[in-house]
C-alpha cells in the first residue's frame, strides 16, 4: 500500500520533506505520522493510511514532492513484505508537477467523465474541449476575455465554477510577473548570476521553501497594491500605567498582558467605525467585500521567517482571551507547529516591532486585506501637555493601506479614531471578571 502526498490545500501542489520519522521495517498504525512536510508557511504531518510494516521510504529530507507522489510504501496484512519497486521522487518529477498549471485532484465522482487534461496549459493549449459552466460564469469569462477551454473544472464532470475562474486568473497574474521567454527557445530568461567570490570570501546557502513563499507573496502584494502609509504618534502614557496596574492579575491567570491585546481591543472598535478597512476587493467581479467578522492577523518574527497567524472573532473575546491567544499562536509559529488553516482568513493585520526596537516603518499590506497597522517602540519624549512640557511615552504608528479602495482622508480619520479609542480604555475594560 502506497502512502501518497494528498492535496494540501487550495493552490498547494508541492512541498518539501523536512523530517522522516520512520524507517524500513518499522511497524506503524493507521493515522501515525510518517513524515513532516513543509508547505507554504506551515509544517504538515503526513499520516499512514493503514497499519502495517514500512516496506520502502521513497523520499529523503530536502526532497521537493508533488501531489500524488508516492512517499512511503507500507506492507499491510496479506501483502508481501518484500520491497516493491517504486519510482523515487526526484526533483525533475516534482518540477514537472509544479510546471503543470492544472489541478491534479481527481474528480469528485469517479463515475462521471472528466475532460482530457493537457500537460501544459500555456500557449493556448486546450484543457477542456467541452467546458460546462453556469451562465453567470460564462458571462464573467466573456467580459474578461477568458477562454473557458483553457480551464479545467473541478466540479463533477469537469464543470467550471467561480473558484476555477478565480484560480485561472491568479495563474495568469503570476505568469504576468514571471520572466519572459527567450524567443525561439521556449525557456524563461534566468536572472543574471553574479560571481560575488571574485571580490572576496562568500558563503552560499539555498533559500528555504518558506523564504521563497515570503518573497513571492511580498512581490505580489507590493506590485499589485498601490501602497500609501499614514504616520503618527500616540501618547500611551496613561495606557501603560493601566497595563502595569492590571498585569499581575493577568499573570495569575497564566496570561501576559502586553500592549498588543489593548491595541486589538481599540482596533476592533475603530474597524466597526470604518468598515472599509475590514474589507477586500474582489478583482474578478469588481466588487467591494465588506466583512462582518473580525479576524486579526498578528505578524510573528521567527528564526525561519515571518508568520501571520490569525486570531479569529477577536471582537467576541475578552482581553484575557486575546492575551492567551496571542501567546499560543506566537509560540506555535516559532515552533513551526502552526497549521495552514491558522494562517488564513485574516481581515486586518498588526505588525508590532516594539519588542525589537525601531520607530516608523512602512508595512506591506497582506493581500487580500486592504490595510495593515505597524507599531514601533514607544519612547519617552518631551511633550507639551496643557502648555507644560512633560516626559510622555509616544508610540510610533504606521498605517499602510490600499489606495485603490481607501483615500487619504479616510486613513487620517481612522488614525484619529484609533488614537481616541485607545486613549479611552478604562480600568473597567481591563478588569477581570
URURJO-V596508 format. One record per pair of residues at least 4 apart in sequence whose ideal C-beta (glycine too) atoms are under 7 Angstrom apart, sorted by the first residue. I is the first residue (numbers start at 1). J is the second residue. If there is no record, write none. Layout:
i=<I & I>
j=<J & J>
This chain:
i=<1 & 1 & 1 & 1 & 1 & 1 & 2 & 2 & 3 & 3 & 3 & 3 & 3 & 3 & 4 & 4 & 4 & 4 & 5 & 5 & 5 & 5 & 5 & 5 & 7 & 7 & 8 & 8 & 8 & 8 & 9 & 11 & 12 & 12 & 13 & 13 & 13 & 13 & 13 & 14 & 14 & 14 & 14 & 14 & 14 & 15 & 15 & 15 & 15 & 16 & 16 & 16 & 16 & 16 & 17 & 17 & 17 & 17 & 17 & 17 & 17 & 17 & 18 & 18 & 18 & 18 & 18 & 19 & 19 & 19 & 20 & 20 & 20 & 21 & 21 & 21 & 22 & 22 & 22 & 22 & 23 & 23 & 24 & 24 & 24 & 24 & 25 & 25 & 26 & 27 & 28 & 28 & 28 & 28 & 28 & 28 & 28 & 29 & 30 & 30 & 30 & 30 & 31 & 31 & 32 & 32 & 33 & 33 & 33 & 34 & 34 & 34 & 34 & 35 & 35 & 36 & 36 & 36 & 37 & 37 & 38 & 38 & 38 & 39 & 40 & 40 & 41 & 41 & 41 & 41 & 42 & 42 & 42 & 42 & 43 & 44 & 46 & 48 & 50 & 50 & 51 & 52 & 52 & 52 & 53 & 53 & 53 & 54 & 54 & 55 & 55 & 55 & 55 & 55 & 55 & 56 & 56 & 56 & 56 & 56 & 57 & 58 & 58 & 58 & 58 & 58 & 58 & 58 & 59 & 59 & 59 & 59 & 63 & 64 & 64 & 65 & 65 & 65 & 65 & 66 & 66 & 66 & 67 & 67 & 68 & 69 & 69 & 70 & 73 & 73 & 75 & 75 & 75 & 89 & 89 & 90 & 91 & 92 & 93 & 94 & 95 & 96 & 97 & 100 & 101 & 101 & 101 & 102 & 102 & 102 & 102 & 103 & 103 & 105 & 106 & 107 & 107 & 107 & 107 & 108 & 108 & 109 & 112 & 112 & 113 & 114 & 115 & 115 & 115 & 115 & 115 & 117 & 117 & 118 & 118 & 118 & 120 & 121 & 121 & 121 & 126 & 126 & 127 & 127 & 127 & 127 & 128 & 128 & 128 & 128 & 128 & 128 & 129 & 131 & 131 & 131 & 131 & 131 & 132 & 132 & 132 & 132 & 132 & 133 & 133 & 133 & 133 & 133 & 135 & 136 & 137 & 137 & 137 & 137 & 137 & 138 & 139 & 140 & 140 & 140 & 140 & 141 & 141 & 141 & 146 & 148 & 151 & 151 & 151 & 151 & 152 & 153 & 153 & 153 & 153 & 153 & 154 & 155 & 155 & 160 & 160 & 162 & 163 & 164 & 165 & 165 & 166 & 166 & 167 & 168 & 169 & 169 & 170 & 171 & 172 & 174 & 177 & 177 & 178 & 179 & 179 & 180 & 181 & 181 & 181 & 182 & 182 & 196 & 197 & 207 & 207 & 208 & 209 & 210 & 210 & 210 & 211 & 211 & 212 & 213 & 214 & 214 & 214 & 215 & 216 & 217 & 218 & 218 & 219 & 220 & 220 & 221 & 221 & 221 & 221 & 221 & 222 & 224 & 225 & 225 & 225 & 226 & 226 & 226 & 227 & 227 & 227 & 228 & 228 & 228 & 229 & 229 & 229 & 229 & 230 & 230 & 230 & 230 & 231 & 231 & 231 & 232 & 232 & 233 & 233 & 233 & 233 & 234 & 234 & 234 & 234 & 234 & 235 & 235 & 235 & 236 & 236 & 236 & 236 & 237 & 237 & 237 & 238 & 239 & 239 & 239 & 239 & 240 & 240 & 241 & 242 & 242 & 242 & 242 & 243 & 243 & 243 & 243 & 246 & 246 & 246 & 247 & 247 & 248 & 249 & 249 & 250 & 250 & 250 & 250 & 250 & 251 & 253 & 253 & 255 & 255 & 255 & 255 & 256 & 256 & 257 & 257 & 259 & 259 & 260 & 260 & 260 & 260 & 261 & 261 & 261 & 261 & 261 & 262 & 262 & 263 & 263 & 263 & 263 & 264 & 264 & 264 & 264 & 265 & 265 & 265 & 266 & 266 & 266 & 266 & 266 & 267 & 267 & 267 & 267 & 268 & 268 & 268 & 268 & 269 & 269 & 270 & 270 & 270 & 270 & 270 & 271 & 271 & 271 & 271 & 271 & 273 & 274 & 274 & 274 & 274 & 275 & 275 & 276 & 276 & 276 & 277 & 277 & 277 & 277 & 277 & 278 & 278 & 278 & 278 & 279 & 279 & 279 & 279 & 279 & 279 & 280 & 280 & 280 & 280 & 281 & 281 & 281 & 281 & 282 & 282 & 282 & 288 & 291 & 293 & 293 & 294 & 294 & 294 & 294 & 295 & 295 & 295 & 295 & 295 & 295 & 295 & 295 & 296 & 296 & 296 & 296 & 296 & 296 & 297 & 297 & 297 & 297 & 297 & 298 & 298 & 298 & 298 & 298 & 298 & 299 & 299 & 299 & 299 & 299 & 300 & 300 & 300 & 300 & 300 & 301 & 302 & 302 & 302 & 304 & 307 & 307 & 307 & 308 & 308 & 308 & 308 & 309 & 309 & 309 & 309 & 309 & 309 & 310 & 310 & 310 & 310 & 310 & 311 & 311 & 311 & 313 & 314 & 317 & 317 & 317 & 318 & 319 & 319 & 320 & 320 & 321 & 322 & 323 & 324 & 325 & 326 & 327 & 328 & 329 & 329 & 330 & 331 & 332 & 332 & 333 & 338 & 338 & 340 & 346 & 346 & 347 & 348 & 348 & 349 & 349 & 349 & 350 & 350 & 351 & 351 & 351 & 352 & 353 & 353 & 353 & 353 & 354 & 354 & 354 & 354 & 357 & 358 & 358 & 359 & 359 & 360 & 360 & 360 & 361 & 361 & 361 & 362 & 362 & 363 & 363 & 363 & 363 & 364 & 365 & 365 & 365 & 365 & 365 & 365 & 365 & 366 & 370 & 370 & 370 & 370 & 371 & 371 & 371 & 371 & 371 & 372 & 373 & 374 & 374 & 375 & 375 & 376 & 378 & 378 & 378 & 379 & 379 & 380 & 380 & 381 & 381 & 382 & 382 & 383 & 383 & 383 & 384 & 385 & 385 & 397 & 399 & 399 & 399 & 401 & 401 & 402 & 406 & 406 & 408 & 409 & 410 & 411 & 412 & 413 & 414 & 415 & 416 & 417 & 418 & 419 & 420 & 425 & 427>
j=<49 & 50 & 52 & 74 & 76 & 79 & 70 & 73 & 34 & 48 & 49 & 71 & 72 & 74 & 68 & 69 & 70 & 71 & 65 & 66 & 67 & 68 & 69 & 71 & 67 & 105 & 12 & 15 & 39 & 44 & 340 & 167 & 39 & 40 & 66 & 67 & 97 & 98 & 104 & 64 & 65 & 66 & 94 & 97 & 98 & 37 & 38 & 39 & 65 & 37 & 38 & 62 & 64 & 209 & 35 & 37 & 59 & 60 & 61 & 62 & 63 & 65 & 36 & 37 & 38 & 43 & 61 & 35 & 36 & 61 & 35 & 57 & 61 & 33 & 34 & 35 & 26 & 28 & 34 & 54 & 54 & 57 & 54 & 55 & 56 & 57 & 53 & 54 & 54 & 53 & 32 & 34 & 48 & 51 & 52 & 54 & 74 & 51 & 48 & 49 & 50 & 51 & 47 & 48 & 47 & 48 & 45 & 46 & 47 & 46 & 47 & 48 & 72 & 46 & 71 & 43 & 44 & 45 & 44 & 46 & 43 & 209 & 210 & 44 & 213 & 340 & 210 & 213 & 307 & 343 & 338 & 339 & 340 & 343 & 336 & 340 & 71 & 74 & 74 & 76 & 76 & 74 & 75 & 76 & 74 & 75 & 81 & 72 & 74 & 73 & 74 & 75 & 81 & 83 & 84 & 72 & 73 & 83 & 84 & 86 & 72 & 70 & 71 & 72 & 73 & 86 & 88 & 89 & 63 & 65 & 71 & 89 & 89 & 91 & 94 & 69 & 71 & 89 & 94 & 94 & 97 & 98 & 97 & 104 & 104 & 89 & 94 & 86 & 84 & 86 & 79 & 80 & 81 & 93 & 94 & 94 & 95 & 96 & 97 & 98 & 99 & 100 & 104 & 119 & 121 & 122 & 171 & 117 & 121 & 127 & 152 & 152 & 154 & 154 & 110 & 112 & 114 & 156 & 158 & 155 & 156 & 156 & 156 & 157 & 157 & 158 & 128 & 129 & 130 & 152 & 158 & 127 & 152 & 125 & 126 & 127 & 125 & 125 & 127 & 150 & 149 & 150 & 149 & 150 & 151 & 152 & 148 & 149 & 151 & 152 & 153 & 158 & 149 & 148 & 149 & 151 & 153 & 160 & 153 & 157 & 158 & 159 & 160 & 137 & 138 & 148 & 159 & 160 & 139 & 140 & 141 & 160 & 161 & 162 & 165 & 142 & 143 & 144 & 165 & 284 & 285 & 146 & 148 & 165 & 168 & 160 & 160 & 164 & 165 & 168 & 158 & 158 & 159 & 160 & 161 & 164 & 164 & 159 & 161 & 164 & 165 & 166 & 167 & 168 & 169 & 284 & 170 & 284 & 171 & 172 & 173 & 284 & 174 & 175 & 176 & 178 & 219 & 223 & 188 & 188 & 189 & 189 & 186 & 187 & 188 & 187 & 189 & 202 & 202 & 211 & 212 & 304 & 213 & 214 & 304 & 305 & 215 & 305 & 216 & 217 & 218 & 305 & 306 & 219 & 220 & 221 & 222 & 364 & 223 & 224 & 367 & 225 & 364 & 365 & 366 & 367 & 364 & 367 & 365 & 367 & 402 & 402 & 403 & 404 & 364 & 365 & 400 & 401 & 403 & 408 & 362 & 398 & 399 & 400 & 399 & 411 & 412 & 415 & 360 & 397 & 398 & 397 & 415 & 394 & 395 & 396 & 397 & 394 & 395 & 397 & 419 & 422 & 383 & 392 & 394 & 240 & 378 & 393 & 395 & 241 & 392 & 393 & 242 & 243 & 262 & 422 & 425 & 244 & 393 & 245 & 246 & 425 & 427 & 430 & 247 & 257 & 259 & 262 & 250 & 257 & 430 & 251 & 257 & 252 & 253 & 432 & 255 & 256 & 257 & 320 & 323 & 256 & 320 & 432 & 320 & 323 & 324 & 327 & 323 & 327 & 261 & 323 & 263 & 354 & 264 & 326 & 350 & 352 & 265 & 319 & 322 & 323 & 326 & 266 & 425 & 267 & 350 & 375 & 422 & 268 & 296 & 314 & 322 & 319 & 425 & 429 & 270 & 418 & 421 & 422 & 425 & 271 & 296 & 373 & 418 & 272 & 294 & 314 & 315 & 273 & 421 & 274 & 414 & 417 & 418 & 421 & 275 & 277 & 278 & 294 & 348 & 417 & 410 & 413 & 414 & 417 & 279 & 290 & 405 & 406 & 410 & 348 & 370 & 371 & 406 & 414 & 291 & 294 & 347 & 348 & 288 & 289 & 290 & 291 & 370 & 405 & 289 & 368 & 369 & 370 & 288 & 370 & 404 & 405 & 286 & 287 & 289 & 405 & 347 & 313 & 347 & 313 & 314 & 315 & 347 & 310 & 311 & 312 & 313 & 314 & 345 & 346 & 347 & 310 & 311 & 314 & 346 & 348 & 350 & 308 & 310 & 346 & 349 & 366 & 308 & 309 & 311 & 326 & 329 & 350 & 306 & 308 & 349 & 350 & 351 & 307 & 309 & 330 & 333 & 334 & 306 & 307 & 333 & 334 & 336 & 333 & 338 & 343 & 343 & 346 & 349 & 366 & 329 & 332 & 333 & 338 & 342 & 343 & 342 & 343 & 344 & 345 & 346 & 322 & 325 & 329 & 317 & 322 & 321 & 322 & 325 & 322 & 323 & 430 & 324 & 432 & 325 & 326 & 327 & 328 & 329 & 330 & 331 & 332 & 333 & 342 & 334 & 335 & 337 & 338 & 338 & 342 & 343 & 344 & 366 & 369 & 369 & 369 & 371 & 366 & 369 & 372 & 373 & 375 & 363 & 372 & 374 & 375 & 358 & 361 & 375 & 376 & 375 & 376 & 377 & 378 & 377 & 376 & 377 & 376 & 396 & 376 & 396 & 398 & 374 & 376 & 398 & 398 & 400 & 372 & 374 & 398 & 400 & 400 & 369 & 370 & 371 & 372 & 400 & 401 & 402 & 372 & 401 & 402 & 405 & 406 & 399 & 400 & 401 & 402 & 406 & 400 & 399 & 398 & 400 & 395 & 397 & 396 & 393 & 394 & 395 & 393 & 394 & 391 & 393 & 392 & 394 & 389 & 391 & 390 & 392 & 394 & 389 & 390 & 392 & 415 & 411 & 414 & 415 & 406 & 411 & 406 & 410 & 411 & 412 & 413 & 414 & 415 & 416 & 417 & 418 & 419 & 420 & 421 & 422 & 423 & 424 & 429 & 431>
